[in-house]
Amino acid sequence: MVAAVPMEEYLAEIREQVCRVCVERPPGGPPCGPLGKVCGVELHLPQLVGAIHEIDSPWMKDYLGHNRDAVCETCVFHHSSVCPCPMDELVYLVVQAVNAVDERHEEEAAEARQTAEDAATPSLEDIARLYAETTGQWRGCDWSTSFGSGRLDLNGVSSELAEARAMASRTPASDWHDAALWLTRIERYACEAEHEAAKAVAAVQTGAWASATNHAERAFALEFATGRSLWSRPAHTWHALHQAIRAAASAHKPVADFSDAY
């Protein structure tokens, strides 16, 4: 059952589906109260709808019996000579009307959820745009360091420059030499991550989602392995692309994927 359905919707559905065949309806009704005819459905609508929601049975007698216990016992007309409730004759139509409103709201809620999921799922254009915005952002060490005994800050330093400083510097040559080796590895990882990301986007365009996910994961894994994600700001370059491709892949049914994942 869908929660918080306005009573006005139940009432409108009942008036459309039930009141039109009610033999007790006065000319011009509904509403019948202003015309001098007290209607039990209108009088006890919230309790009636609640009682119907509490029963799930193929037998109308179950609904009618529960209605008598849950609604009739509290009615001021109960045990009087006049009963304003047409439920005995129209119980099937009333239950059908209430269920129709609930089913309509369930369908609308399902459509809203699907729309939200579709909106949250990155499109091919979203992924291509994200790659275009991201590519080239990471080329090497772009975060502050305290490297070696000389506590070198290698932020923005290339491996080529480190090698040159290793040859020219009067500080312990091993610091800059080791820094050059480390920076070479960082730059190689950055280059490999860039290639993996490009392969991921190419795989997305052909619908090879398994390969796309694998390549995107490798791109982020290479970045993560350098420690860049812990120290750099922004923290990640390829994480967002990886997440977007994973989200899009989960929204597509798996297809045969014979592309080269490597």
N, C-alpha and C positions, 0 to 999 in steps of 0.2 A: 504494500500500500504506500502511496506517495503521501508524505506528511504535508501538513499546512495547506490543504486545498480549501479555498474559501467556500463557506457554506452557500454563498450565492450561486456558485457553479452547480452544486448539487440541486439546489432549488430550481434553477433554470432548466436543468436536464429533466427533473421530475415533472415540471410543468409541461415540458414539451412531449415527453414520452408517456406520462401517466395521467396527468390531469385531463388531457383531451379525451380520454375514454372513461373517465370517472362518471358514473351515473348520478352521483350526489352533487356534482358541480352545478352551481346555479348559473343562470345566463349572465354572461359578462365575466365570469371567473376563469381562471384565477387572477389575482388573489381572491379567495372566497370570504375571508374574514370581514372585509368592508361591506360585503353583500349580505351579511347576516348568517353565513354558514361557517361555523368553526370547523377547521380541518385539522385532524390529528397530525398529519404529516407536517404541515406548516407550524403547528403548535410545538411539536417536539422534534424538529428536524435534526439538531445536533445530536440528541440522544439516539434518534433513529439511525442516523448514519454511523454513529459509534457502535451501536448494537450489530449492524450489518457487518462492519469491519471485524467484529469479534468472532464471526462464524465463517467457516470455509466448508461448505457442504453442498452436494448436488441436490439435496432435498429441501424444498421450500418450507416444509413443516419445521425444519430445524431453525430457520430464520424467524418464522412466525412465533414459535415457542419461545425463542430467546427474546424476541421483541416484547412479548407479553411480560416476561420476567424483568427485563431491563427498563422498559419504557412504560408499559401500562400500569405497573404497580405504583408509579409515582404520579400518574395523571390525575388531575382533580376531578375528571369525569368518570374515573374508574368506579365500578359498582353502582353507577347512576343509571337512570333509565335511558339516557341518551349517550351514545358513544360516537365521537366525532371522527373516529379513525377508519379509513377505508382499507386498512392493511389486510384484512381477511380476504377481500376480493382481489386486491391489487398487489399483493406481496411480491409476486414474480416480477412485475413491471418495475416496482420500486427498487428491488434488489438489482435488477438489470440496469436501471438508470444510474444507480450509485457506482456499480462496477464499470459502467461505460466512462464515467468521469475519471475514475481511478486509472483505467487503462489508457485514457487519453493523456493524462499527466505522466504516466510512466513512459509512454512513447516520446513525449516532449522532453522529458528528463534524459532519456537515452540519446535522443538526437543532440541535445545540448552537450552531453558528455562527449559524444563522438566529434562534434564540432570543435570542442575545446581540445580534444586530443589531436585532431587534424591541424588545428592552429599551432599547437605546440610542437608538431613534428616538422623538423626542418625540411624544406623543399630542396630540389637539386640546385635551384638558383641561390638559395640561402647558403648552401655548402660551398658553391663556387665563389660566392661573394666573400664568405668567411676566409677561404683560402687566399683570395686576392688581397684581402686586408692584412693577412698574417704573413704571407711569404716575404722573405727578406728581412724580417725583424730580428732574427737571431743568426749571427755569423760567427760569433766567438764568445770570449769572456766579456760579459756586459754587467758584471756585478762586482762589488768590492771584495777584495781578498786580503789575506794576511799570509802571504806565501813564503815559506822557507824561513831560515834564520834571520834574513833581512826583512821579514814581514812585508814583502812586496805587495803593493796594490796593483793587480793586473787588470783592473777594470778598463776596458777599451784598448788594451795592449794586444797586438797581434803576435803570432809566433815568430814572424819575420823580424819584428822589432825586438822581441826578446832575444833572438839569436844575435842581433847586432849589438845589443847591450851586453850580452854575455862576452862578446869579444872586446868591447871597449870599456866596460865598467871596471872600476877599482874595487868595487864591493866583491865579496866572494863569488867567483865566477860560477860556482856550482849552483847558486840560487837562480841566476838567470838562465843557466843551461837547463836546469830542471824545469824552470818555468816555461822555457821554449818547448820542451817535450810535452808538458802538460797542456799548453795552449794549442799545440798541434793536434792533440787528441780532441780537445774541445771543438776546434774548428772542423775536424773530420766528422765528429758526431753531428754538428750543426748541419754540415753539408749532406750527410746521409739522412738526417731527419727531414730536410727539405725535399730530398728525392722521394722518400717514403710518403710524405704528404702529397706530393704531386701524383704519385701512383695511386694513392687512395682516391683522390678526386677523379682521376681518369677512370678508375674502376666504378665509381659512383655513376658516372655518365653512361656506362654500359650496363648498369644494373647488376654488376658483380659485387653484391653487398658483402659477402664473406671476405673476399680479397680486400675490399675497401676498408672494412673494419680492421683487418689484420695490418694493413699498411699504416693506417692512422694510429693504431696502437703502438706500432714500432716507432713511429715518429715521436710520439710522446715519451715512450720508454727510453729512447736515446737521450732526449732532453733531461728526463728525470735522473738518468744514470750519472749525469755530470754534476748533479747537485744544484743546477741552476734554479729549479723550481723552489728551492728553499731560500735562496738569497736574492734572486733577481726581482725587480719590480718593473713591469708586471710579472707576476709569479710564473706564468706559463705562456709559451707561444703556441704549442700544438695541442694543449689539453682541450681547448674549446672545439677545435676541429674534430678531435677524437670523440668527444661527447656528442657532437652534432651528427656525426656519421653513425655512431651507435644508435642514437635515437631514431634516425631515419631508417636504419636497417631493421630495427625491431618492428617497424610499421609495415614492412614489406614481407610478403611471403617468400620463403627461401626458394631459390631457383638453382638449377644445375650451374655450377660455376667451375669452368675448366681453365680459367685464366691463370697466368703465372703469378702465384702469390709472392714470388721472390723477384 
